[in-house]
Amino acid sequence: MEKMNKAFEKVKIMVGMDVEDEEQQAAALDNSNSFAFMDDFNRNCTLSTTQRLYGFAICFASGLTCTLLSMLVFFKPIKFAIAFTLGNLLSLGSTAFLIGPKRQVTMMLDPARIYATAIYIASMIIALFCALYVHNKLLTLLAII
């Protein structure tokens, strides 16, 4: 069990999380004097390291599966666009399990990454729009590429 805890701490360090004991986190939460709604929400929605890793693994495996299955329906634009977009969103959500959704969004909106994020999100929206409303195979494939 000790080896597993050390491995989790190494994973935390790799993804940039703070390495703290659970007792330290509980003490920090008890010492806070703020009773705002978001503080209560954050206290009730914290995940342990193992829960974060399980969430990451499940979301990443689901996203990879959807993305690979989308290649089987490549010439059916509606199914392809939905499966490919869902796979990308699940894979993106998997990293939010590791570093947290707030930090994920702030990193995506970093000035160095804002253009890539905008292009990524816009291409997914355009691909879904072309597949679901325009029904044009060529535009759908171009939007995804």
C-alpha positions as CSV (number, residue, x, y, z in Angstrom):
1,M,0.0,0.0,0.0
2,E,2.9,2.3,0.7
3,K,4.3,1.8,-2.8
4,M,0.9,2.8,-4.2
5,N,0.8,6.0,-2.2
6,K,4.3,6.9,-3.3
7,A,3.2,6.2,-6.9
8,F,0.2,8.5,-6.5
9,E,2.4,11.2,-5.1
10,K,4.7,10.9,-8.1
11,V,1.7,11.2,-10.4
12,K,0.5,14.3,-8.5
13,I,3.9,15.9,-8.9
14,M,3.9,15.0,-12.7
15,V,0.6,16.7,-13.3
16,G,1.4,19.7,-11.1
17,M,-0.8,19.0,-8.2
18,D,0.2,19.9,-4.7
19,V,1.3,17.0,-2.6
20,E,-0.4,17.2,0.7
21,D,-1.6,14.6,3.2
22,E,-5.4,14.2,3.6
23,E,-5.0,15.3,7.2
24,Q,-3.5,18.6,6.1
25,Q,-6.3,19.2,3.6
26,A,-8.9,18.5,6.3
27,A,-7.2,20.8,8.8
28,A,-7.0,23.5,6.1
29,L,-10.7,23.2,5.5
30,D,-11.6,23.2,9.2
31,N,-9.5,26.4,9.7
32,S,-11.2,28.4,7.0
33,N,-13.6,30.9,8.4
34,S,-15.5,31.5,5.2
35,F,-19.0,30.0,4.8
36,A,-19.7,31.0,1.3
37,F,-21.6,28.8,-1.0
38,M,-18.6,27.9,-3.2
39,D,-16.5,27.0,-0.2
40,D,-19.3,24.5,0.9
41,F,-19.6,23.2,-2.6
42,N,-15.8,22.7,-2.9
43,R,-15.7,20.9,0.5
44,N,-18.4,18.5,-0.6
45,C,-17.0,17.9,-4.0
46,T,-13.4,17.0,-3.3
47,L,-12.0,13.8,-4.8
48,S,-9.3,11.6,-3.4
49,T,-6.3,10.8,-5.5
50,T,-7.5,7.3,-6.3
51,Q,-11.0,8.7,-7.3
52,R,-9.2,11.2,-9.6
53,L,-7.1,8.5,-11.2
54,Y,-10.2,6.2,-11.7
55,G,-12.1,9.1,-13.2
56,F,-9.2,9.9,-15.5
57,A,-8.8,6.3,-16.6
58,I,-12.5,5.8,-17.3
59,C,-12.9,9.1,-19.2
60,F,-9.8,8.6,-21.2
61,A,-10.6,5.0,-22.1
62,S,-14.2,6.1,-23.1
63,G,-12.9,9.0,-25.1
64,L,-10.3,6.8,-26.9
65,T,-13.0,4.2,-27.6
66,C,-15.4,6.8,-29.1
67,T,-12.6,8.3,-31.2
68,L,-11.5,4.9,-32.5
69,L,-15.1,3.8,-33.2
70,S,-15.7,7.0,-35.1
71,M,-13.1,5.9,-37.6
72,L,-15.4,2.9,-38.4
73,V,-18.2,5.2,-39.5
74,F,-15.9,7.7,-41.3
75,F,-18.2,7.9,-44.3
76,K,-21.4,8.6,-42.4
77,P,-20.9,12.2,-41.4
78,I,-23.5,12.5,-38.7
79,K,-22.4,9.4,-36.7
80,F,-18.8,10.3,-37.3
81,A,-19.1,13.9,-36.1
82,I,-21.0,12.9,-33.0
83,A,-18.7,10.0,-32.0
84,F,-15.5,12.0,-32.8
85,T,-16.7,15.1,-30.9
86,L,-17.8,13.0,-27.9
87,G,-14.5,11.2,-27.9
88,N,-12.6,14.5,-27.9
89,L,-14.8,16.0,-25.1
90,L,-14.3,12.9,-22.9
91,S,-10.6,12.9,-23.5
92,L,-10.5,16.6,-22.6
93,G,-12.6,15.9,-19.5
94,S,-10.2,13.2,-18.4
95,T,-7.5,15.7,-17.8
96,A,-9.9,17.8,-15.7
97,F,-10.0,14.8,-13.3
98,L,-6.3,15.0,-12.8
99,I,-5.8,18.8,-12.4
100,G,-9.3,20.0,-11.7
101,P,-11.8,21.7,-13.9
102,K,-11.0,25.2,-12.7
103,R,-7.3,24.8,-13.4
104,Q,-8.1,23.1,-16.7
105,V,-10.1,26.1,-17.9
106,T,-7.5,28.6,-16.7
107,M,-4.8,26.7,-18.5
108,M,-6.9,26.5,-21.7
109,L,-7.5,30.3,-21.5
110,D,-3.8,31.1,-20.9
111,P,-2.7,33.7,-23.4
112,A,-0.3,31.3,-25.0
113,R,-3.0,28.7,-25.6
114,I,-6.1,30.8,-26.2
115,Y,-5.9,30.6,-30.0
116,A,-5.5,26.8,-30.0
117,T,-8.4,26.5,-27.6
118,A,-10.6,28.7,-29.7
119,I,-9.8,26.8,-32.9
120,Y,-10.3,23.4,-31.2
121,I,-13.7,24.3,-29.8
122,A,-14.8,26.1,-33.0
123,S,-13.8,23.1,-35.2
124,M,-15.9,20.8,-33.0
125,I,-18.9,23.1,-33.1
126,I,-18.6,23.6,-36.9
127,A,-18.2,19.8,-37.5
128,L,-21.4,19.1,-35.5
129,F,-23.2,22.0,-37.3
130,C,-22.2,20.7,-40.7
131,A,-23.1,17.1,-39.8
132,L,-26.4,17.8,-38.1
133,Y,-27.9,20.8,-40.0
134,V,-26.1,21.1,-43.4
135,H,-25.7,17.3,-44.0
136,N,-22.6,17.9,-46.1
137,K,-20.0,15.2,-45.9
138,L,-17.2,17.3,-47.3
139,L,-17.7,20.2,-45.0
140,T,-18.0,17.9,-42.0
141,L,-14.7,16.1,-42.8
142,L,-13.0,19.4,-43.5
143,A,-14.1,20.9,-40.1
144,I,-12.8,17.9,-38.2
145,I,-9.5,17.8,-40.1
